[in-house]
Amino acid sequence: MVVVMRRRGSSGRSAMPWLGADMSDGWRSRARRTSFAFDRSPGSRVFDGNRDGTAKRSFMSARAWPSDLVSGTYEQLADEYYDPRLHPTCANFREASALALAPWLRIAIEQSTVVAEVGAGRSLAAEEFTVRHLSLSNLFLLDSSRKMLAHSSTWGDRGARLIISDAKRLPFAPETFDLVVASLGDPYNGLEFWRAAHRVLKPGGHVAFTTPSYEWAVAFRGRSAGANELDHAQFTLANGSRLAVPSSILPERQQRELIERAGFVVDQIAGIHLEAISATPISPKLLASSADPVLRAYCVTKTGSGETVRRPWAKPT
């Protein structure tokens, strides 16, 4: 994995303006204090925002799980997460997310100069950049899991910047980005993430966010409509072990309220139904709620003082 954090032959403040003054002036010592540091292992050029180990902690270590279910991380899932034979539901949701984001990304990427994809894994934004024949030099791909981010190593070789970082603590200066992409962002769907995204976006910038739908989650996970425990997803690995990882899926009204609480205006909401998924074999898990959308997408805008909300998006179909 090649992670480019500074241009070849450059150094210091001018090479990393997007880190902000607090990271580019004396960034080595400050990085240690703020838990952002470069990996010093031989041959590595990885900017690692999780050196304090937060990405590896159990997200609910005190919870009483069934005896065969343990709290885990996406680092443990990364090797097989994108295998459609082992995890067809993941493949279905990724396809649905790509379908929902495509009409927004086609417009936004051409209008945006600096783009970040949070929780990128195998990046959808980089694929759209490539289809549009655009340079990847202003695309930043972030993930808290080194192994998940390795799925985008090809994009790093082509100029994208790969950064290991918690979605809730984005290591950038305020007003750095024009667009933040969060495909299947339920693992970090909380106020901390939305406030972090608001901080790093320029006024008039956008977040394109997708999540499994609440209707599907309630039907599949067996919760009542008023339950507040839709906080984890379960995976069965190839070796038979079962992991629970964070997954916060909210009803549309509560999701909108969360987004607006962080200071955004909700511009559009789109839904993807089961019948739209055709490129990957349908997982039986998605049949739990076939009448409702299986995925929802939110396009939101950060407005400045007195600024009119821009709505350049093509209407999703």
MARLODO-908836 format. One line per 3 residues: number of its first residue (from 1); their letters; for each residue z, x, y of C-alpha. Coordinates in nm, 2 decimals. Each point is the difference from the previous one (the first is absolute). Layout:
N
NUM	A	Z/X/Y ~ ...
***
This chain:
317
1	MVV	0.00/0.00/0.00 ~ -0.11/0.14/0.33 ~ 0.21/-0.12/0.29
4	VMR	-0.12/0.11/0.34 ~ 0.27/-0.01/0.27 ~ -0.16/0.24/0.25
7	RRG	-0.35/0.11/0.08 ~ -0.10/0.33/-0.15 ~ 0.09/0.29/0.23
10	SSG	0.21/-0.21/0.23 ~ 0.38/-0.02/0.04 ~ 0.28/-0.14/0.21
13	RSA	0.00/-0.30/0.22 ~ -0.37/-0.05/0.06 ~ -0.07/-0.01/-0.38
16	MPW	0.23/-0.30/-0.06 ~ 0.01/-0.22/0.31 ~ 0.05/-0.31/-0.22
19	LGA	0.34/0.13/-0.11 ~ 0.13/-0.04/0.36 ~ 0.20/0.24/0.20
22	DMS	0.31/-0.02/-0.21 ~ -0.20/0.12/-0.31 ~ -0.25/0.24/0.16
25	DGW	0.24/0.19/0.22 ~ 0.21/0.20/-0.24 ~ -0.11/-0.23/-0.27
28	RSR	0.14/0.21/-0.29 ~ 0.36/-0.03/0.10 ~ -0.03/-0.35/0.12
31	ARR	-0.17/-0.11/-0.31 ~ 0.29/0.12/-0.21 ~ 0.24/-0.21/0.22
34	TSF	-0.22/-0.31/-0.03 ~ -0.08/0.04/-0.37 ~ -0.37/0.08/0.06
37	AFD	-0.10/0.34/-0.14 ~ -0.29/0.19/-0.14 ~ 0.00/0.08/-0.37
40	RSP	0.05/0.37/-0.03 ~ -0.11/0.03/-0.37 ~ -0.27/0.25/-0.07
43	GSR	-0.35/-0.13/0.10 ~ 0.13/-0.32/0.14 ~ -0.10/-0.14/0.34
46	VFD	0.17/-0.34/-0.04 ~ 0.18/-0.16/0.29 ~ 0.30/-0.15/-0.18
49	GNR	0.20/-0.27/0.18 ~ 0.23/-0.06/-0.29 ~ 0.16/0.33/-0.07
52	DGT	0.34/-0.16/0.03 ~ -0.07/-0.18/-0.32 ~ 0.01/-0.35/0.14
55	AKR	-0.33/-0.10/-0.18 ~ 0.16/0.09/-0.34 ~ 0.32/-0.20/0.03
58	SFM	0.05/-0.32/-0.19 ~ -0.08/-0.28/0.24 ~ 0.28/-0.22/-0.14
61	SAR	0.21/0.24/-0.21 ~ 0.30/-0.24/-0.01 ~ -0.20/-0.30/-0.13
64	AWP	0.08/-0.13/-0.35 ~ -0.34/0.00/-0.17 ~ -0.08/-0.11/-0.35
67	SDL	0.07/0.28/-0.25 ~ -0.37/0.10/-0.03 ~ -0.08/-0.02/0.37
70	VSG	0.08/0.29/0.23 ~ -0.04/0.04/0.38 ~ -0.29/0.24/0.06
73	TYE	-0.25/0.14/0.25 ~ -0.38/0.01/0.04 ~ 0.02/0.37/-0.08
76	QLA	0.08/-0.10/-0.36 ~ -0.29/-0.25/-0.01 ~ -0.26/0.22/0.17
79	DEY	-0.16/0.15/-0.31 ~ -0.11/-0.33/-0.14 ~ 0.02/-0.24/0.30
82	YDP	-0.38/-0.01/0.05 ~ -0.09/-0.04/-0.37 ~ -0.13/-0.36/-0.03
85	RLH	0.06/-0.01/-0.37 ~ 0.37/0.07/0.04 ~ 0.05/-0.18/0.33
88	PTC	-0.27/-0.27/0.05 ~ 0.22/-0.18/0.25 ~ 0.00/0.30/0.23
91	ANF	-0.38/0.03/-0.03 ~ -0.04/-0.37/0.08 ~ 0.22/0.02/0.31
94	REA	-0.18/0.32/0.12 ~ -0.33/-0.18/-0.03 ~ 0.14/-0.30/0.19
97	SAL	0.14/0.22/0.27 ~ -0.33/0.17/0.04 ~ -0.17/-0.34/0.04
100	ALA	0.25/-0.12/0.26 ~ -0.01/0.32/0.20 ~ -0.38/0.07/-0.01
103	PWL	-0.11/-0.23/0.29 ~ 0.28/0.13/0.23 ~ -0.05/0.36/-0.09
106	RIA	-0.37/-0.01/0.05 ~ 0.06/-0.08/0.36 ~ 0.32/0.18/0.07
109	IEQ	-0.10/0.34/-0.15 ~ -0.31/0.02/0.21 ~ 0.20/-0.09/0.31
112	STV	0.31/0.22/-0.08 ~ 0.03/0.37/0.06 ~ 0.32/0.08/-0.19
115	VAE	0.10/-0.20/-0.32 ~ 0.30/0.03/-0.23 ~ 0.03/-0.16/-0.34
118	VGA	0.36/-0.04/-0.11 ~ 0.09/-0.01/-0.37 ~ -0.36/0.12/-0.06
121	GRS	0.00/0.10/-0.36 ~ -0.38/-0.02/-0.08 ~ -0.11/-0.07/0.35
124	LAA	-0.20/-0.31/0.08 ~ -0.05/0.11/0.36 ~ -0.16/0.33/-0.10
127	EEF	-0.24/-0.20/-0.22 ~ -0.10/-0.21/0.30 ~ -0.04/0.31/0.22
130	TVR	-0.23/0.15/-0.26 ~ -0.21/-0.32/-0.04 ~ -0.04/0.00/0.38
133	HLS	-0.10/0.38/0.00 ~ 0.29/0.07/0.24 ~ 0.19/0.33/0.02
136	LSN	0.34/0.00/-0.17 ~ 0.15/0.25/0.25 ~ 0.19/-0.27/0.18
139	LFL	0.13/-0.17/-0.31 ~ 0.36/0.06/-0.10 ~ 0.11/-0.11/-0.35
142	LDS	0.37/-0.04/-0.06 ~ 0.21/-0.07/-0.31 ~ 0.36/0.07/-0.10
145	SRK	-0.12/0.11/-0.34 ~ -0.17/0.33/-0.05 ~ -0.16/-0.12/-0.32
148	MLA	-0.13/-0.32/0.15 ~ -0.14/0.19/0.29 ~ -0.18/0.24/-0.24
151	HSS	-0.23/-0.29/-0.08 ~ -0.15/0.06/0.35 ~ -0.04/0.37/-0.04
154	TWG	-0.38/-0.03/0.01 ~ 0.03/-0.15/0.35 ~ 0.22/0.29/0.10
157	DRG	-0.28/0.24/-0.11 ~ -0.23/-0.20/0.23 ~ 0.21/0.03/0.31
160	ARL	0.27/-0.28/-0.02 ~ 0.35/0.11/0.06 ~ 0.24/-0.07/-0.28
163	IIS	0.37/-0.03/0.08 ~ 0.30/-0.07/-0.21 ~ 0.21/-0.24/0.21
166	DAK	0.23/-0.30/-0.03 ~ -0.18/-0.31/0.15 ~ 0.32/-0.08/0.19
169	RLP	0.02/0.34/0.18 ~ -0.36/0.09/0.10 ~ 0.00/0.36/0.13
172	FAP	-0.23/-0.06/0.30 ~ 0.03/-0.01/0.38 ~ 0.00/-0.35/0.16
175	ETF	-0.34/-0.16/0.07 ~ -0.19/0.23/-0.24 ~ -0.21/-0.24/-0.19
178	DLV	-0.26/-0.27/0.06 ~ 0.04/-0.16/-0.34 ~ 0.26/0.01/-0.28
181	VAS	-0.11/-0.12/-0.34 ~ 0.26/-0.11/-0.25 ~ -0.17/-0.12/-0.33
184	LGD	0.25/-0.17/-0.23 ~ 0.29/0.08/0.23 ~ 0.27/-0.20/-0.17
187	PYN	0.19/0.31/-0.12 ~ 0.09/0.08/0.36 ~ -0.04/-0.35/0.16
190	GLE	0.31/0.00/0.23 ~ 0.08/0.02/0.37 ~ 0.04/0.38/-0.01
193	FWR	-0.37/0.04/-0.11 ~ -0.13/-0.25/0.26 ~ 0.20/0.16/0.28
196	AAH	-0.13/0.35/-0.11 ~ -0.36/-0.13/0.00 ~ 0.05/-0.16/0.34
199	RVL	0.13/0.33/0.14 ~ -0.29/0.21/-0.12 ~ -0.27/-0.24/0.10
202	KPG	-0.17/0.00/0.34 ~ 0.01/-0.32/0.21 ~ -0.27/-0.22/-0.13
205	GHV	0.01/0.17/-0.34 ~ 0.01/-0.19/-0.33 ~ 0.17/-0.01/-0.34
208	AFT	-0.20/-0.13/-0.29 ~ 0.25/-0.09/-0.27 ~ -0.03/-0.16/-0.34
211	TPS	0.26/-0.12/-0.25 ~ 0.01/-0.21/-0.32 ~ 0.04/-0.36/0.10
214	YEW	0.35/-0.16/-0.01 ~ -0.14/-0.29/-0.19 ~ -0.12/0.23/-0.28
217	AVA	0.32/0.20/0.00 ~ 0.22/-0.31/-0.03 ~ -0.21/-0.14/-0.28
220	FRG	-0.02/0.32/-0.20 ~ 0.35/0.13/0.06 ~ 0.15/-0.33/-0.08
223	RSA	0.19/-0.05/0.33 ~ 0.07/-0.32/0.18 ~ -0.18/-0.05/0.33
226	GAN	0.32/0.07/0.19 ~ 0.10/0.31/-0.18 ~ 0.06/0.32/0.19
229	ELD	-0.02/0.24/-0.29 ~ -0.37/0.08/0.00 ~ 0.09/0.36/0.06
232	HAQ	-0.15/0.19/-0.30 ~ -0.30/0.03/-0.22 ~ 0.02/0.09/-0.37
235	FTL	-0.23/0.24/-0.18 ~ -0.02/0.08/-0.37 ~ -0.12/0.35/-0.05
238	ANG	-0.22/0.14/-0.28 ~ 0.30/0.14/-0.17 ~ 0.17/-0.34/-0.01
241	SRL	0.26/0.06/0.27 ~ 0.05/-0.26/0.28 ~ 0.04/0.08/0.36
244	AVP	0.09/-0.21/0.31 ~ -0.13/0.11/0.33 ~ 0.04/-0.14/0.35
247	SSI	-0.21/-0.30/0.09 ~ 0.08/-0.23/0.29 ~ -0.22/-0.31/0.00
250	LPE	0.07/-0.26/0.26 ~ -0.13/-0.36/0.07 ~ -0.27/0.00/0.27
253	RQQ	0.23/-0.13/0.27 ~ 0.27/0.26/-0.07 ~ -0.27/0.27/-0.01
256	REL	-0.13/-0.10/0.33 ~ 0.35/-0.01/0.15 ~ 0.07/0.35/-0.13
259	IER	-0.32/0.13/0.15 ~ 0.06/-0.17/0.34 ~ 0.36/0.13/0.00
262	AGF	-0.14/0.36/0.01 ~ -0.20/-0.09/0.31 ~ -0.34/-0.09/-0.15
265	VVD	-0.23/-0.30/0.05 ~ -0.14/-0.14/-0.32 ~ -0.37/-0.02/0.05
268	QIA	-0.13/-0.13/-0.33 ~ 0.12/-0.08/-0.35 ~ -0.23/-0.01/-0.30
271	GIH	0.04/-0.09/-0.36 ~ -0.18/0.12/-0.32 ~ -0.02/-0.24/-0.29
274	LEA	-0.03/0.09/-0.36 ~ -0.36/-0.09/-0.03 ~ -0.10/0.26/0.26
277	ISA	0.11/0.28/-0.24 ~ -0.30/0.09/-0.21 ~ -0.02/0.38/-0.03
280	TPI	0.31/0.05/-0.22 ~ 0.11/-0.21/-0.30 ~ 0.25/-0.27/0.10
283	SPK	0.36/0.08/-0.10 ~ 0.18/-0.29/-0.17 ~ 0.28/0.05/0.26
286	LLA	-0.23/-0.13/0.27 ~ -0.05/-0.33/-0.17 ~ 0.36/-0.10/0.09
289	SSA	-0.12/-0.16/0.32 ~ -0.38/-0.05/-0.02 ~ -0.01/-0.28/0.26
292	DPV	0.15/0.22/0.28 ~ -0.12/0.33/0.16 ~ 0.12/0.29/-0.21
295	LRA	0.00/0.23/0.30 ~ 0.05/-0.04/0.38 ~ -0.12/0.23/0.27
298	YCV	0.12/0.02/0.36 ~ -0.18/0.15/0.29 ~ 0.24/0.06/0.29
301	TKT	-0.02/0.15/0.35 ~ 0.23/0.20/0.22 ~ -0.03/-0.12/0.35
304	GSG	0.09/0.19/0.31 ~ 0.17/-0.15/0.31 ~ -0.23/-0.27/0.14
307	ETV	-0.28/0.09/-0.24 ~ -0.22/-0.26/-0.15 ~ -0.02/0.00/-0.38
310	RRP	-0.33/0.14/-0.13 ~ -0.15/-0.20/-0.29 ~ -0.30/0.19/-0.11
313	WAK	0.02/-0.11/-0.36 ~ -0.27/-0.17/-0.20 ~ 0.15/-0.31/-0.16
316	PT	0.09/0.08/-0.36 ~ -0.17/-0.20/-0.27
***
